[in-house]
């Protein structure tokens, strides 16, 4: 399916999607031939949809670009199970003070707590594992995207084309 058709179905400006590609946030499965319209795979459409949802939810896609791009490359669904993409942020950091040579070391949690730039972690998570994943005390917040629902939305217009 052509990129322009996918953008129309997902209500995303084609220029924005192309910029995501130029910035390395979106990696397409197929190379574009000069003078030809970009043909996308269904996996490309899913990645475009995810980046659109992230952008619309207020996440700075550029700030989380490395982790998000990595997650998008390896986006997958669990067969027969509801799947979620969970993007969590942690701003907590810790400064561990030096210890005298041979003295007892400082353990994690005993250092000086600081706030750092957001660090994003993206994971595909099964529905049955979602609660325990979100219970990680190191996360300040998490965004949850239903991959099964996104796949169904893509299927709707993909089958019509």
Number of C-alpha atoms within 10 A of each C-alpha: 15 13 19 18 16 23 19 11 16 17 11 16 12 15 11 12 19 14 12 19 14 11 11 14 25 22 18 19 13 11 10 12 9 7 6 7 12 16 18 19 16 15 18 21 24 21 24 25 23 20 21 19 16 18 13 11 10 8 14 11 18 14 13 18 17 15 17 23 21 16 19 23 16 12 17 18 17 14 8 7 12 15 22 24 24 21 22 21 19 18 15 15 17 14 12 15 11 10 10 8 7 6 8 8 13 12 8 10 11 12 14 11 12 10 10 11 11 15 15 19 18 21 20 21 22 17 14 11 11 16 11 8 17 17 9 11 9 13 18 13 15 17 15 18 17 16 22 18 13 17 16 11 15 19 14 11 13 16 7 6 8
